[in-house]
Amino acid sequence: MNAPLMTSVRKLVAIALPALLLAGCEFGVKEQEQVGFRGTGLVQISDPDSKAKVGDIPAPPYELTAEMLAGDRAKTAYENVPVLGNVSVDEFNYLMQAMTTWVSPDGSNIKDAGCTYCHNPENMASDEKYTKVVARKMLLMTQNINANWKPHFGNQENAGVTCWTCHRGNPVPVNNWSAAIPSTGKLAGNKRGGNTPAQSVSYASLPYDPFSDYIAGNQKIRVGGKEFPTAASNASLQSTEKTYGLMMHMSTGLGVNCAFCHNSNNFAKWEDSRPQRVNAWYGIRMVRDVNNNYITALGDVWPVNGKGVYGNRRGPHGDPLKVNCATCHQGVSKPLGGYKMLKDYPALKGAAEVAAAPVVAATPAPAETAAIAQGRMGAEKPAA
């Protein structure tokens, strides 16, 4: 190849390469919606070609009539039903059939699909399969979410979760996390838990494990305060980066941009924020409750990786696979596109005897919560 031609090729490569790299910016028509007062920067931008698909939502197994709900209790017909013993026999069987579809559907490639995923077919009441012990805990978790975390759902009637919300036909929800592998202790090459574009933070070079501190631990988000960040204010540059990592996850997990909750003129200012920011405030605490008081609380029930017959249930550090915002939302602002699946499964709404989540006690008092919702409170008071 002669020199002039080689020069021309190099110029073409120099022009085409940046264009190819920028293809990740998703050129094309976008949709925008004004979601707040004019001049507040509250605009949602979405790509109609890349919106997350809700998918088909399984229909109830059959119609659950009032007569079925009023029948004999499950604890009178079956042994060892401490969680669902007070529902009717018909409703118990109805829910068991639905859970099979939600978690281990027949005909799938799941080992021991169907009822035998949790049960010993020769003794349905026995607990030797760890999956049954986990399922019982997850039922309690689901009831707790629906009974005690209604502020996250905007206190809407029948808004809540079922097993399908997270599992979508999989034994383990697709969107999960565990403690990340730490950077090497050596000075050279130590990335301090960041500078490695990761899916967990939407491929930004932010700290790739913002979850351990904020949605498993109870570290508070204090970025955006009125004072210069210091170690005493818990708003160091390191915590700022970790906070942004969590926000990147929340943005991707819900398929929204920052203005879904925040006013871009002042991210910290509650009185100019949308009510969704209050829902998110409760959501962070709800996820902490789920991770700490239900999933991690199962302890050694989770099999050690390589020893379970159903695949890995723990991360590289031995902690169980846990949930984050994407586990339920899966790319949409309202899980399942806002479809209120809970209306068909009253047993999952939670009973009066379900203990209030310990974390709820740490939330604002009712008057304070109302002030947040009405936008009368400063950013520093309800900070996450």
C-alpha positions as a Markdown table, in Angstrom:
| # | Residue | x | y | z |
|---|---|---|---|---|
| 1 | Met | 0.0 | 0.0 | 0.0 |
| 2 | Asn | 1.5 | 3.4 | -1.0 |
| 3 | Ala | 2.0 | 6.1 | 1.5 |
| 4 | Pro | -0.9 | 8.5 | 0.3 |
| 5 | Leu | -3.4 | 5.6 | 0.5 |
| 6 | Met | -2.1 | 4.5 | 3.9 |
| 7 | Thr | -2.6 | 8.1 | 5.1 |
| 8 | Ser | -6.1 | 8.2 | 3.8 |
| 9 | Val | -6.9 | 4.9 | 5.6 |
| 10 | Arg | -5.6 | 6.3 | 8.8 |
| 11 | Lys | -7.7 | 9.4 | 8.5 |
| 12 | Leu | -10.8 | 7.3 | 7.9 |
| 13 | Val | -10.1 | 5.2 | 10.9 |
| 14 | Ala | -9.5 | 8.3 | 13.0 |
| 15 | Ile | -12.9 | 9.6 | 11.9 |
| 16 | Ala | -14.9 | 6.4 | 12.2 |
| 17 | Leu | -13.5 | 5.2 | 15.5 |
| 18 | Pro | -14.9 | 8.0 | 17.7 |
| 19 | Ala | -18.3 | 7.6 | 15.9 |
| 20 | Leu | -18.2 | 3.9 | 16.7 |
| 21 | Leu | -17.4 | 4.5 | 20.3 |
| 22 | Leu | -20.2 | 7.1 | 20.6 |
| 23 | Ala | -22.7 | 4.5 | 19.3 |
| 24 | Gly | -23.0 | 3.5 | 23.0 |
| 25 | Cys | -24.7 | 6.9 | 23.6 |
| 26 | Glu | -27.8 | 5.6 | 21.8 |
| 27 | Phe | -28.4 | 8.1 | 19.0 |
| 28 | Gly | -32.0 | 8.3 | 17.8 |
| 29 | Val | -35.4 | 9.6 | 18.7 |
| 30 | Lys | -36.0 | 10.1 | 22.4 |
| 31 | Glu | -39.2 | 10.7 | 24.3 |
| 32 | Gln | -39.4 | 13.3 | 26.9 |
| 33 | Glu | -42.1 | 14.1 | 29.5 |
| 34 | Gln | -42.3 | 17.1 | 31.8 |
| 35 | Val | -43.0 | 15.7 | 35.3 |
| 36 | Gly | -42.7 | 18.9 | 37.4 |
| 37 | Phe | -43.2 | 22.6 | 37.3 |
| 38 | Arg | -41.7 | 24.6 | 34.4 |
| 39 | Gly | -38.2 | 25.7 | 35.1 |
| 40 | Thr | -37.4 | 23.0 | 37.7 |
| 41 | Gly | -35.6 | 20.7 | 35.3 |
| 42 | Leu | -38.0 | 17.8 | 36.1 |
| 43 | Val | -38.1 | 16.1 | 32.8 |
| 44 | Gln | -38.0 | 12.3 | 32.1 |
| 45 | Ile | -36.1 | 11.2 | 28.9 |
| 46 | Ser | -36.6 | 7.7 | 27.6 |
| 47 | Asp | -35.7 | 5.7 | 24.5 |
| 48 | Pro | -38.8 | 4.0 | 23.0 |
| 49 | Asp | -36.6 | 1.3 | 21.5 |
| 50 | Ser | -34.9 | 0.3 | 24.7 |
| 51 | Lys | -37.6 | 0.4 | 27.3 |
| 52 | Ala | -37.6 | -2.6 | 29.5 |
| 53 | Lys | -40.3 | -5.1 | 28.7 |
| 54 | Val | -42.6 | -6.2 | 31.5 |
| 55 | Gly | -43.3 | -9.6 | 29.9 |
| 56 | Asp | -46.3 | -11.8 | 30.4 |
| 57 | Ile | -47.7 | -11.9 | 33.9 |
| 58 | Pro | -49.0 | -15.4 | 34.8 |
| 59 | Ala | -52.8 | -15.6 | 35.4 |
| 60 | Pro | -54.0 | -17.0 | 38.7 |
| 61 | Pro | -54.3 | -20.8 | 38.8 |
| 62 | Tyr | -58.1 | -20.6 | 38.9 |
| 63 | Glu | -60.8 | -18.3 | 40.4 |
| 64 | Leu | -60.6 | -18.0 | 44.1 |
| 65 | Thr | -64.1 | -17.5 | 45.3 |
| 66 | Ala | -65.4 | -16.2 | 48.7 |
| 67 | Glu | -66.6 | -19.7 | 49.5 |
| 68 | Met | -63.1 | -21.1 | 49.0 |
| 69 | Leu | -61.6 | -18.4 | 51.3 |
| 70 | Ala | -64.1 | -19.3 | 54.0 |
| 71 | Gly | -63.3 | -23.1 | 54.1 |
| 72 | Asp | -61.3 | -25.1 | 56.6 |
| 73 | Arg | -57.9 | -23.8 | 57.6 |
| 74 | Ala | -54.8 | -25.3 | 56.1 |
| 75 | Lys | -53.4 | -26.2 | 59.5 |
| 76 | Thr | -56.3 | -28.5 | 60.1 |
| 77 | Ala | -55.7 | -30.4 | 56.9 |
| 78 | Tyr | -51.9 | -30.4 | 56.7 |
| 79 | Glu | -48.9 | -30.8 | 59.0 |
| 80 | Asn | -46.1 | -28.2 | 59.5 |
| 81 | Val | -47.6 | -25.1 | 58.0 |
| 82 | Pro | -46.5 | -22.4 | 60.5 |
| 83 | Val | -46.7 | -19.5 | 58.0 |
| 84 | Leu | -49.9 | -20.2 | 56.0 |
| 85 | Gly | -51.7 | -22.3 | 58.5 |
| 86 | Asn | -54.5 | -19.7 | 59.0 |
| 87 | Val | -55.5 | -19.5 | 55.3 |
| 88 | Ser | -58.1 | -21.9 | 53.9 |
| 89 | Val | -57.2 | -25.2 | 52.4 |
| 90 | Asp | -58.3 | -24.0 | 49.0 |
| 91 | Glu | -56.3 | -20.8 | 49.2 |
| 92 | Phe | -53.3 | -22.7 | 50.4 |
| 93 | Asn | -53.4 | -25.0 | 47.4 |
| 94 | Tyr | -54.1 | -22.1 | 45.1 |
| 95 | Leu | -51.0 | -20.3 | 46.3 |
| 96 | Met | -48.8 | -23.4 | 46.2 |
| 97 | Gln | -49.7 | -23.9 | 42.6 |
| 98 | Ala | -49.0 | -20.2 | 41.8 |
| 99 | Met | -45.6 | -20.4 | 43.6 |
| 100 | Thr | -44.6 | -23.4 | 41.5 |
| 101 | Thr | -45.2 | -21.3 | 38.3 |
| 102 | Trp | -43.4 | -18.3 | 39.8 |
| 103 | Val | -40.2 | -20.1 | 41.1 |
| 104 | Ser | -39.8 | -23.6 | 39.7 |
| 105 | Pro | -42.3 | -24.1 | 36.8 |
| 106 | Asp | -42.9 | -27.7 | 35.5 |
| 107 | Gly | -41.3 | -28.4 | 32.2 |
| 108 | Ser | -38.3 | -26.1 | 32.8 |
| 109 | Asn | -34.7 | -27.1 | 33.1 |
| 110 | Ile | -34.7 | -26.6 | 36.8 |
| 111 | Lys | -33.5 | -29.6 | 38.8 |
| 112 | Asp | -36.6 | -31.1 | 40.6 |
| 113 | Ala | -38.9 | -28.5 | 39.0 |
| 114 | Gly | -42.4 | -28.3 | 40.3 |
| 115 | Cys | -43.5 | -29.1 | 43.9 |
| 116 | Thr | -40.4 | -31.3 | 44.5 |
| 117 | Tyr | -38.2 | -28.2 | 44.2 |
| 118 | Cys | -39.1 | -27.6 | 47.8 |
| 119 | His | -40.9 | -30.7 | 49.0 |
| 120 | Asn | -40.0 | -34.3 | 49.6 |
| 121 | Pro | -42.8 | -36.1 | 47.6 |
| 122 | Glu | -42.8 | -38.9 | 50.1 |
| 123 | Asn | -43.3 | -36.6 | 53.0 |
| 124 | Met | -44.6 | -33.2 | 52.0 |
| 125 | Ala | -44.4 | -31.9 | 55.6 |
| 126 | Ser | -40.7 | -32.6 | 56.1 |
| 127 | Asp | -38.1 | -29.8 | 56.0 |
| 128 | Glu | -35.0 | -31.6 | 54.9 |
| 129 | Lys | -34.8 | -29.6 | 51.7 |
| 130 | Tyr | -33.3 | -26.2 | 52.4 |
| 131 | Thr | -35.4 | -24.7 | 49.6 |
| 132 | Lys | -38.5 | -25.2 | 51.7 |
| 133 | Val | -37.0 | -23.5 | 54.7 |
| 134 | Val | -36.0 | -20.6 | 52.4 |
| 135 | Ala | -39.4 | -20.4 | 50.8 |
| 136 | Arg | -41.1 | -20.2 | 54.2 |
| 137 | Lys | -38.8 | -17.3 | 55.2 |
| 138 | Met | -39.5 | -15.6 | 51.8 |
| 139 | Leu | -43.2 | -15.9 | 52.4 |
| 140 | Leu | -42.8 | -14.1 | 55.7 |
| 141 | Met | -40.6 | -11.5 | 53.9 |
| 142 | Thr | -43.3 | -10.9 | 51.3 |
| 143 | Gln | -46.0 | -10.5 | 53.9 |
| 144 | Asn | -43.8 | -8.1 | 55.8 |
| 145 | Ile | -43.2 | -6.0 | 52.7 |
| 146 | Asn | -46.8 | -5.8 | 51.8 |
| 147 | Ala | -48.0 | -5.1 | 55.3 |
| 148 | Asn | -45.3 | -2.8 | 56.6 |
| 149 | Trp | -43.7 | -1.0 | 53.7 |
| 150 | Lys | -46.8 | 0.5 | 52.1 |
| 151 | Pro | -45.2 | 4.0 | 52.0 |
| 152 | His | -42.8 | 2.7 | 49.4 |
| 153 | Phe | -45.7 | 1.9 | 47.2 |
| 154 | Gly | -47.4 | 5.2 | 47.8 |
| 155 | Asn | -49.9 | 3.5 | 50.0 |
| 156 | Gln | -51.9 | 2.4 | 47.0 |
| 157 | Glu | -54.5 | -0.3 | 47.3 |
| 158 | Asn | -53.3 | -3.7 | 46.3 |
| 159 | Ala | -49.8 | -2.3 | 45.4 |
| 160 | Gly | -47.1 | -4.7 | 46.6 |
| 161 | Val | -45.1 | -7.7 | 45.6 |
| 162 | Thr | -45.5 | -11.4 | 45.0 |
| 163 | Cys | -42.8 | -14.1 | 44.4 |
| 164 | Trp | -43.2 | -13.4 | 40.7 |
| 165 | Thr | -42.1 | -9.8 | 41.1 |
| 166 | Cys | -38.6 | -10.9 | 41.7 |
| 167 | His | -38.3 | -14.4 | 40.4 |
| 168 | Arg | -40.0 | -14.4 | 37.0 |
| 169 | Gly | -39.9 | -18.1 | 36.7 |
| 170 | Asn | -36.3 | -18.5 | 38.1 |
| 171 | Pro | -35.3 | -20.2 | 41.4 |
| 172 | Val | -33.0 | -17.2 | 42.0 |
| 173 | Pro | -33.9 | -13.7 | 40.8 |
| 174 | Val | -31.8 | -12.7 | 37.9 |
| 175 | Asn | -30.9 | -9.4 | 39.4 |
| 176 | Asn | -29.0 | -10.0 | 42.6 |
| 177 | Trp | -25.7 | -9.0 | 44.3 |
| 178 | Ser | -23.2 | -10.1 | 46.9 |
| 179 | Ala | -20.1 | -8.4 | 48.4 |
| 180 | Ala | -17.6 | -7.6 | 45.7 |
| 181 | Ile | -14.1 | -9.0 | 45.5 |
| 182 | Pro | -11.8 | -6.3 | 47.1 |
| 183 | Ser | -9.0 | -4.8 | 45.2 |
| 184 | Thr | -5.5 | -6.2 | 45.7 |
| 185 | Gly | -3.8 | -4.9 | 48.8 |
| 186 | Lys | -0.7 | -3.9 | 46.9 |
| 187 | Leu | 0.0 | -0.3 | 46.2 |
| 188 | Ala | 0.4 | -0.9 | 42.5 |
| 189 | Gly | -2.9 | -1.8 | 40.8 |
| 190 | Asn | -5.1 | -1.1 | 43.9 |
| 191 | Lys | -8.2 | 0.4 | 42.4 |
| 192 | Arg | -9.9 | 1.0 | 45.8 |
| 193 | Gly | -13.0 | -0.8 | 44.7 |
| 194 | Gly | -13.6 | 1.5 | 41.7 |
| 195 | Asn | -12.2 | 2.5 | 38.3 |
| 196 | Thr | -13.4 | -0.8 | 36.9 |
| 197 | Pro | -16.5 | -0.1 | 34.8 |
| 198 | Ala | -19.1 | -2.5 | 36.2 |
| 199 | Gln | -22.7 | -3.4 | 35.4 |
| 200 | Ser | -23.6 | -2.8 | 39.0 |
| 201 | Val | -23.0 | 1.0 | 38.5 |
| 202 | Ser | -24.1 | 1.2 | 34.9 |
| 203 | Tyr | -20.5 | 0.7 | 33.7 |
| 204 | Ala | -19.3 | 3.9 | 35.3 |
| 205 | Ser | -15.9 | 3.9 | 36.9 |
| 206 | Leu | -17.5 | 4.5 | 40.3 |
| 207 | Pro | -17.1 | 2.1 | 43.3 |
| 208 | Tyr | -18.7 | -1.1 | 42.0 |
| 209 | Asp | -20.1 | -2.2 | 45.4 |
| 210 | Pro | -22.3 | 0.6 | 46.7 |
| 211 | Phe | -24.7 | -1.9 | 48.1 |
| 212 | Ser | -22.8 | -3.3 | 51.1 |
| 213 | Asp | -22.8 | 0.0 | 52.9 |
| 214 | Tyr | -26.2 | 1.4 | 51.8 |
| 215 | Ile | -28.7 | -1.4 | 51.3 |
| 216 | Ala | -27.2 | -4.1 | 53.6 |
| 217 | Gly | -25.4 | -1.8 | 56.0 |
| 218 | Asn | -27.1 | 1.2 | 57.5 |
| 219 | Gln | -24.6 | 3.9 | 56.3 |
| 220 | Lys | -26.5 | 7.1 | 55.7 |
| 221 | Ile | -26.3 | 9.1 | 52.5 |
| 222 | Arg | -25.0 | 12.5 | 53.5 |
| 223 | Val | -23.8 | 13.9 | 50.1 |
| 224 | Gly | -25.0 | 17.3 | 49.2 |
| 225 | Gly | -24.9 | 18.9 | 52.6 |
| 226 | Lys | -24.3 | 22.5 | 53.4 |
| 227 | Glu | -20.8 | 22.1 | 54.8 |
| 228 | Phe | -17.5 | 21.2 | 53.1 |
| 229 | Pro | -17.1 | 17.4 | 53.0 |
| 230 | Thr | -15.0 | 16.2 | 55.9 |
| 231 | Ala | -14.5 | 12.9 | 57.7 |
| 232 | Ala | -16.7 | 14.2 | 60.5 |
| 233 | Ser | -19.6 | 15.0 | 58.1 |
| 234 | Asn | -19.5 | 11.5 | 56.6 |
| 235 | Ala | -19.5 | 13.1 | 53.2 |
| 236 | Ser | -16.0 | 12.5 | 52.0 |
| 237 | Leu | -15.1 | 12.2 | 48.3 |
| 238 | Gln | -15.1 | 8.4 | 48.7 |
| 239 | Ser | -18.6 | 8.4 | 50.1 |
| 240 | Thr | -19.7 | 10.8 | 47.4 |
| 241 | Glu | -18.5 | 8.5 | 44.7 |
| 242 | Lys | -20.2 | 5.5 | 46.4 |
| 243 | Thr | -23.4 | 7.5 | 46.6 |
| 244 | Tyr | -23.3 | 8.3 | 42.9 |
| 245 | Gly | -22.6 | 4.6 | 42.3 |
| 246 | Leu | -25.8 | 3.7 | 44.1 |
| 247 | Met | -27.8 | 6.4 | 42.3 |
| 248 | Met | -26.5 | 5.1 | 38.9 |
| 249 | His | -27.8 | 1.7 | 39.9 |
| 250 | Met | -31.2 | 3.1 | 40.9 |
| 251 | Ser | -31.4 | 5.0 | 37.7 |
| 252 | Thr | -30.7 | 2.0 | 35.6 |
| 253 | Gly | -32.7 | -0.4 | 37.8 |
| 254 | Leu | -35.9 | 1.8 | 37.4 |
| 255 | Gly | -35.2 | 2.9 | 33.8 |
| 256 | Val | -35.3 | 6.5 | 34.8 |
| 257 | Asn | -33.0 | 9.5 | 34.9 |
| 258 | Cys | -32.1 | 11.5 | 38.0 |
| 259 | Ala | -35.0 | 13.9 | 37.6 |
| 260 | Phe | -37.4 | 11.1 | 38.4 |
| 261 | Cys | -36.8 | 12.1 | 42.0 |
| 262 | His | -34.5 | 15.1 | 42.0 |
| 263 | Asn | -34.8 | 18.7 | 40.8 |
| 264 | Ser | -31.7 | 19.1 | 38.7 |
| 265 | Asn | -31.3 | 22.7 | 39.9 |
| 266 | Asn | -30.6 | 21.4 | 43.4 |
| 267 | Phe | -30.4 | 17.7 | 43.9 |
| 268 | Ala | -30.4 | 18.0 | 47.7 |
| 269 | Lys | -33.5 | 20.3 | 48.0 |
| 270 | Trp | -36.5 | 18.3 | 49.2 |
| 271 | Glu | -39.1 | 21.0 | 48.7 |
| 272 | Asp | -38.4 | 21.0 | 44.9 |
| 273 | Ser | -38.2 | 17.2 | 44.6 |
| 274 | Arg | -40.9 | 14.9 | 43.4 |
| 275 | Pro | -43.0 | 12.7 | 45.7 |
| 276 | Gln | -41.1 | 9.7 | 44.2 |
| 277 | Arg | -38.1 | 10.7 | 46.3 |
| 278 | Val | -40.1 | 9.9 | 49.4 |
| 279 | Asn | -41.0 | 6.5 | 48.0 |
| 280 | Ala | -37.3 | 5.9 | 47.3 |
| 281 | Trp | -36.4 | 7.0 | 50.9 |
| 282 | Tyr | -38.6 | 4.2 | 52.2 |
| 283 | Gly | -37.4 | 1.8 | 49.4 |
| 284 | Ile | -33.8 | 2.1 | 50.6 |
| 285 | Arg | -34.8 | 1.1 | 54.1 |
| 286 | Met | -37.2 | -1.6 | 52.9 |
| 287 | Val | -34.3 | -3.3 | 50.9 |
| 288 | Arg | -32.1 | -3.1 | 54.0 |
| 289 | Asp | -34.8 | -4.8 | 56.0 |
| 290 | Val | -35.2 | -7.6 | 53.4 |
| 291 | Asn | -31.4 | -8.2 | 53.1 |
| 292 | Asn | -30.6 | -8.2 | 56.8 |
| 293 | Asn | -33.7 | -9.6 | 58.5 |
| 294 | Tyr | -34.7 | -12.2 | 55.9 |
| 295 | Ile | -32.0 | -13.2 | 53.4 |
| 296 | Thr | -28.9 | -12.8 | 55.5 |
| 297 | Ala | -30.8 | -14.0 | 58.6 |
| 298 | Leu | -31.0 | -17.5 | 57.1 |
| 299 | Gly | -27.3 | -17.9 | 57.8 |
| 300 | Asp | -26.1 | -21.4 | 57.2 |
| 301 | Val | -29.3 | -22.5 | 55.6 |
| 302 | Trp | -27.8 | -21.2 | 52.4 |
| 303 | Pro | -25.6 | -24.0 | 51.0 |
| 304 | Val | -21.9 | -23.4 | 50.5 |
| 305 | Asn | -21.2 | -22.8 | 46.9 |
| 306 | Gly | -20.4 | -26.1 | 45.1 |
| 307 | Lys | -22.3 | -28.2 | 47.7 |
| 308 | Gly | -25.8 | -27.3 | 46.9 |
| 309 | Val | -27.7 | -29.3 | 44.3 |
| 310 | Tyr | -29.4 | -26.2 | 42.9 |
| 311 | Gly | -26.3 | -24.1 | 42.1 |
| 312 | Asn | -24.6 | -21.3 | 43.8 |
| 313 | Arg | -26.5 | -19.3 | 46.4 |
| 314 | Arg | -23.6 | -17.3 | 47.8 |
| 315 | Gly | -21.1 | -14.8 | 46.5 |
| 316 | Pro | -17.3 | -15.0 | 46.5 |
| 317 | His | -17.1 | -14.0 | 50.2 |
| 318 | Gly | -19.7 | -16.5 | 51.3 |
| 319 | Asp | -22.5 | -14.0 | 51.9 |
| 320 | Pro | -25.8 | -14.9 | 50.3 |
| 321 | Leu | -27.1 | -13.4 | 47.1 |
| 322 | Lys | -29.2 | -10.4 | 48.0 |
| 323 | Val | -31.6 | -7.9 | 46.5 |
| 324 | Asn | -31.3 | -4.4 | 45.2 |
| 325 | Cys | -33.7 | -2.1 | 43.3 |
| 326 | Ala | -33.3 | -3.9 | 40.0 |
| 327 | Thr | -34.4 | -7.2 | 41.6 |
| 328 | Cys | -38.1 | -6.0 | 41.7 |
| 329 | His | -38.1 | -3.2 | 39.2 |
| 330 | Gln | -36.1 | -4.8 | 36.3 |
| 331 | Gly | -35.8 | -1.6 | 34.4 |
| 332 | Val | -39.2 | 0.0 | 34.9 |
| 333 | Ser | -40.2 | 2.6 | 37.4 |
| 334 | Lys | -43.1 | 0.4 | 38.7 |
| 335 | Pro | -42.5 | -3.3 | 38.9 |
| 336 | Leu | -44.5 | -5.2 | 36.3 |
| 337 | Gly | -45.4 | -1.9 | 34.7 |
| 338 | Gly | -47.6 | -1.1 | 37.7 |
| 339 | Tyr | -49.8 | -4.1 | 37.4 |
| 340 | Lys | -51.3 | -4.9 | 40.8 |
| 341 | Met | -50.8 | -8.6 | 40.9 |
| 342 | Leu | -51.2 | -8.7 | 44.7 |
| 343 | Lys | -55.0 | -8.4 | 44.4 |
| 344 | Asp | -55.3 | -12.0 | 43.3 |
| 345 | Tyr | -53.2 | -13.4 | 46.2 |
| 346 | Pro | -54.7 | -12.2 | 49.5 |
| 347 | Ala | -52.5 | -14.6 | 51.6 |
| 348 | Leu | -49.5 | -12.5 | 50.6 |
| 349 | Lys | -50.8 | -9.2 | 51.9 |
| 350 | Gly | -49.7 | -10.0 | 55.4 |
| 351 | Ala | -51.6 | -10.7 | 58.6 |
| 352 | Ala | -52.0 | -8.5 | 61.7 |
| 353 | Glu | -49.6 | -10.8 | 63.6 |
| 354 | Val | -46.7 | -10.0 | 61.2 |
| 355 | Ala | -44.2 | -8.1 | 63.3 |
| 356 | Ala | -43.4 | -4.6 | 62.1 |
| 357 | Ala | -40.1 | -4.3 | 60.3 |
| 358 | Pro | -37.4 | -3.1 | 62.9 |
| 359 | Val | -36.2 | -0.5 | 60.4 |
| 360 | Val | -39.6 | 1.2 | 60.3 |
| 361 | Ala | -39.0 | 2.6 | 63.7 |
| 362 | Ala | -36.1 | 4.6 | 62.4 |
| 363 | Thr | -38.2 | 6.4 | 59.7 |
| 364 | Pro | -39.6 | 9.9 | 60.3 |
| 365 | Ala | -42.5 | 10.6 | 62.5 |
| 366 | Pro | -45.9 | 10.9 | 60.6 |
| 367 | Ala | -45.8 | 14.7 | 60.8 |
| 368 | Glu | -42.3 | 14.7 | 59.5 |
| 369 | Thr | -43.1 | 12.3 | 56.7 |
| 370 | Ala | -46.0 | 14.5 | 55.6 |
| 371 | Ala | -43.7 | 17.5 | 55.6 |
| 372 | Ile | -41.3 | 15.6 | 53.3 |
| 373 | Ala | -44.2 | 14.7 | 50.9 |
| 374 | Gln | -45.4 | 18.2 | 50.8 |
| 375 | Gly | -41.9 | 19.6 | 50.2 |
| 376 | Arg | -41.5 | 21.6 | 53.3 |
| 377 | Met | -38.4 | 20.0 | 54.8 |
| 378 | Gly | -34.7 | 20.8 | 54.2 |
| 379 | Ala | -32.4 | 18.2 | 52.6 |
| 380 | Glu | -30.3 | 17.5 | 55.7 |
| 381 | Lys | -33.2 | 16.2 | 57.8 |
| 382 | Pro | -34.5 | 13.2 | 55.8 |
| 383 | Ala | -31.2 | 12.4 | 54.1 |
| 384 | Ala | -31.0 | 8.7 | 53.3 |
